[in-house]
Amino acid sequence: MVVLDFSIVNVALPSIETELRMPGDAVQWIVTGYAISFGGLLILGGRAADLFGRRRMFVAGLVAFALASLAGGLAQDQVLLIAARVVQGAGAAIVAPAALSLITTSFAEGPERTRAIGLYGAVSSVGFVSGQVLGGMLVQFTSWRAVFLVNVPVGLIAAALSPAILGPAKARARAGAAVAARAARRLDVRGAILITAAVTLLVLAVSQGAVLGWTSPLVIAAIVVAALTTAGFGLAELRHPEPLIRPSLLRRRSLRDGTSLTFLLGLWNGGEMLVMSLYLQQVLHESPLFTGLAIAPQGVVGFVMGVTGPRIAGRIGVRRLLVLTAAACAIGFGVLTRLPSAGYSPVLLVVTLIGFGTAGTALGATVLASRGVADAEQGVVGGMINTSRQIGAAVGAALLPAVAEAVSGGSGVDGDRAAMLTAGLAALAATAIAWRAAHRLAPARTTI
């Protein structure tokens, strides 16, 4: 539900603009508002899950997301709709790291956790690419309001079932005692404000750079203040007895490699989905619904990879899996640098290869980042993993269309080919990181 909401609303934007009579510069805030609050609050949401209980924060986030979806679906003006999207993003920022840390703390490190993360990634892959299909169907056969209202029963039912499903009675009793002890600690309020401001400003700058121009005073100011608040966050963490992110955590190579890989896959995935959507509609002149269906095989392959990936990792090791899947994406994007101006059969085949590579990289990077981290910090690690992907997606969604626009005005094949080359370079960088990790650390068979 959380991942799907990134793309499901895109299809509804023209209908929203018409019905609510929104100006073009206001419509894009329906997407940007969600992205900013989601990306900006993820680390804080992850830390809150560590301190106040993962299940408790998971349920709270689901309820907030569902109620904000209801408000968005009933909105009669642009102010309420954009505000609802901001609250949706905040709810998602609580749900996402809490969900991932529930998995990483419920399953022992090794093959069992790898399988669980694989299933988590499988569902995310389907959600990410199915938004356009579902959104197109809902808008075409009902109303744009349905893309918001569909979340309400899903979120509330999931929240109602969570207390009974997430952990047996004894585990809940132990968790309750641990929650009380953790909540007694002093929350790093200053660090939380600084890192939230830094990530929020960075996402704002990236998302608005392609709209206002990279030399816009707003964009430049956002980048400068983001850099200053990041530096302030680093100093605050060194002085706080219970920092939001312990400096020793950042010194873990596996965490650094995992978040770097997640950032890069977010970049190529977020940018590729947008450019391919524009390519299919503007160059091949396909409908939005057909475009969603054409991209859907990427999610199907991603789901299959999420289910079978842990088995592959068990045979060759997570690090070798990362090399294989990142290289598959690089090869796929290499082929897409020759996008045809007519016909799309080869394109669909290559898109499935990229779906395989993206899902495998996401699986391996998550396993790598969470390895060796104490349960008490899995929430904040989940927030860091999700933050790196969302920032990467924001960069990709701004960078790749900008490359296409610069080369051929945004609607030509040459520009789309250049955008695919940019995505391929990101996949090559991920391959290099994975290769270095595979050769620096222990033998592959012992690393999962």
MOWOZI-V581459 format. One line per field, one symbol per residue. phi: phi as a letter, one per 40 degrees, with the letter a starting at -180 (. if undefined). A space follows every 10 residues. Layout:
phi: ???
This chain:
phi: .ccdccbccd ccdcccdccc fccdcccccc ccdccccccc bccccccccc cbhccccdcc cccccccccc cccbcbaccc cccccccdcc cccccdcccc ccccccbcdh dccccccccd cccccccccc dccccccccc bbaccccccc cccccccccc cddccchcdc cccccccccc cccccccccc cccccccccc ccccccccdc cchcccdccc cccccccccc cccdccccbc cbcdbcdccc cccccccccc cccccccccc cccccccccc ccccfccdcc cccccddccc ccccccccdd cccccbgccc cccccccccc cdcdcccbdc cagadccccc cccccdcccc cccccccccc cgccdcbccc cdcccccccc cccccccccc cccccccagg bbcccccccc cccccccccc cccccccccc bcddcbbb
